Amino acid sequence: MKQCLSNHVIERHRIAHTLGPWKIGKHSTTVVSEHQVETTNKRHDGGVNDQKYYGGSLIGESILRKENAALIAAAPDMYEVLLALAFLESDTDYDEVIERAQEIVKNIRGV
C-alpha cells in the first residue's frame, strides 16, 4: 500500500510499536509483523519472534474472530492515516489520504 505521509512526518511522530505491515499470521488466530518484536524482557522473547511457527513475529494471538484479527492487523496503517489527517501539508493531500483510508477499510472488510 502506498504511504501517504512524508518520512520526516512519520519519524517525528513515531510511537514505540512494532513496525508494520501487520497481517494475519500462519495461524488464523494470530497477527504478525515482518519486523522483529522487541519485548520488555530483553533476555528472553518468549518465542514471539519464531517466524517459522507464526509466519512472522507475533503481535497477538488467541484472536478468535477473523474480523478482529483483520482490524488489529490494520492498526499501523490506520495510525499512519490518522497522522496524515492531523498533519495535512496541503489541500491536495486530502484526496490521497481519503483514498488510503478507503483502501484500509476495504482490506479490513476483505473486499
Secondary structure, 3 states (H helix, E strand, C coil): CCCCCCHHHHHHCCCCCCCCCEEECCCCCCEEECCCCCCCCCCCCCCCCCHHHHCCEEEECCCCCHHHHHHHHCHHHHHHHHHHHHCCCCHHHHHHHHHHHHHHHHHHHCC
